[in-house]
Amino acid sequence: MIATTTSRGEVLQHLEPFLRENLGTFLKSVDNSWQPSDYLPDSRTDTFFDEVKLLRERAKELSYDLMAVLIGDTITEEALPNYEAWFHQLDDLGRDPNNGWAQWIRGWTAEENRHGDLLNRYLYLSGRVNMREFEISTQYLIADGFDLGTAHDPYRAFIYTSYQETATNISHRRVGQLARKAGDDQLSKICGMIAGDETRHARVYKTFVDKIFEVDPSEMMLAFEDMMRKKIVMPAHYMREMGIEMGKTFGHFTDAAQRLGVYTSQDYTDILETLITDWKIAEIPGLNGAAEKARDYVMALPNRLRRVADRMPVPKLEYRFKWID
């Protein structure tokens, strides 16, 4: 543990050698990474149109809600420019282009960039999506930005990314499972590959938090409490369609996800319990008085959230998205 007067920047500097030494396990090499073209018809081949026809036939079997969730997930992934910009706004993170933090941000961005590319091309080939409306929503989301409640604090940001990457893994994995049940093995594989990246990224961000708890436990605990009091919002919470008020479409998107069981309020609580266990929150030593109170709040929160979730009905209201003809 380092001195209590240490700044966030000093803690990140202290951890930078660890990050740099482990980048090879945190990120996959470009040469060994999958690419979007690996999972889609190859336009250079004579069988391209036959493969596209088969893709479209399988996509017809996907339910309306499943298509809506898949499109919403894709728009979320396509807003990647906002997420990288957000990282660079965090205090003392990645300012030196040669240090480990900057290398992580660039590597993470490069891996995530494939997700939107792959899903976007699938949607285009599926023939079920009004691509112009989809593209309008994507441009809106990037232009509108987001407010994740982290300000410029890397501690809060790492709590957020630990949570959000886990949630994204759940969403993509379950969309893939539903796609397989509907007979679309190709989409199932696509979602599975993306979910695999999200799992690895979540593990890395949880490692960052683990390491900060070792050297600055009280401040990390206070950051955890603060993010949980605010509630973790998804990065696409301002999602909208043309002519629709900012954030309204996101509500309809999450309703569809709840109806399908792709991502629910129970999942939100499950993630919190997993983080509490993985970070050994109950056992962290050396907390000051305020941080002890913060720990008490975090430890009691899952039961409170479960009681609320148990009373929440599954949304019944159907909404017609402009994305789907």
Salt bridges, closest charged atoms under 4 A:
GLU16 OE1 - ARG20 NH2 2.56
ASP42 OD2 - ARG44 NH2 2.69
ASP65 OD2 - ARG259 NE 2.87
GLU77 OE1 - HIS115 ND1 3.55
GLU77 OE2 - HIS172 NE2 2.83
GLU84 OE2 - HIS88 NE2 3.79
ASP92 OD1 - ARG95 NH1 3.96
GLU111 OE1 - ARG200 NH1 2.90
GLU111 OE1 - HIS201 NE2 2.61
GLU112 OE1 - HIS115 ND1 3.32
GLU112 OE2 - HIS201 ND1 2.88
ASP144 OD2 - ARG240 NE 2.79
ASP153 OD1 - ARG8 NE 2.81
ASP153 OD2 - ARG156 NH1 2.33
GLU165 OE2 - HIS201 ND1 3.87
ASP185 OD1 - ARG180 NE 3.84
ASP197 OD2 - ARG114 NH2 2.36
ASP197 OD2 - HIS115 NE2 2.79
ASP197 OD1 - ARG200 NH2 2.91
GLU198 OE2 - HIS115 ND1 3.37
GLU219 OE1 - ARG8 NH1 2.94
GLU225 OE2 - ARG229 NE 2.95
ASP226 OD2 - ARG156 NE 2.78
ASP226 OD2 - LYS230 NZ 2.79
GLU245 OE1 - LYS248 NZ 3.34
ASP267 OD2 - ARG174 NH1 2.56
ASP270 OD1 - ARG306 NH2 2.39
GLU273 OE1 - ARG306 NH2 2.79
ASP278 OD2 - LYS206 NZ 2.80
GLU292 OE1 - ARG295 NH2 2.94
